[in-house]
Amino acid sequence: MQVWYEDMMYEPFYESNGPDYIQVKKDVVKYLCDRRSQEWPSNIDLFEQILNEVIPKTRNDFGSLRGYATSGLMIELANNVLNKYNAYLTIEQKFLPYVKYKLYNPDDGLIMKKAMERFNINKNKKS
């Protein structure tokens, strides 16, 4: 015969269960959308990619519900996602135009110089 206290939980559910990666992703997106001060995110695909890098499906180290809610882990993850997103946008907006200019500039771009050399070699072969 079972005694009634054998079926009872010895600790509350919020100390023994933790959030999964889906719940954490929802919390991060909600936190970032609530505190946005500008049109954000402008590149949804990039945002999803970064979110999946920071919080992959295999990650399960978020702790208990109580620890997750009180430790500030969600804010830390949200800041990581936001910092990576801003870094990618900075590279895309500031660095890539400079690289494209250096490669494709008609006067002294590297790719344009090589194209001109190939053109001149082929022109001399046909003459």
Secondary structure, 3 states (H helix, E strand, C coil): CCCHHHCCCCCCHHHHCCCCHHHHHHHHHHHHHHCCCCCCCCCHHHHHHHHHHHCCCCCCCCCCHHHHHHHCHHHHHHHHHHHHHHHHHHHHHHHHHHHHHHHHCCCCCHHHHHHHHHHHHHHHHHC
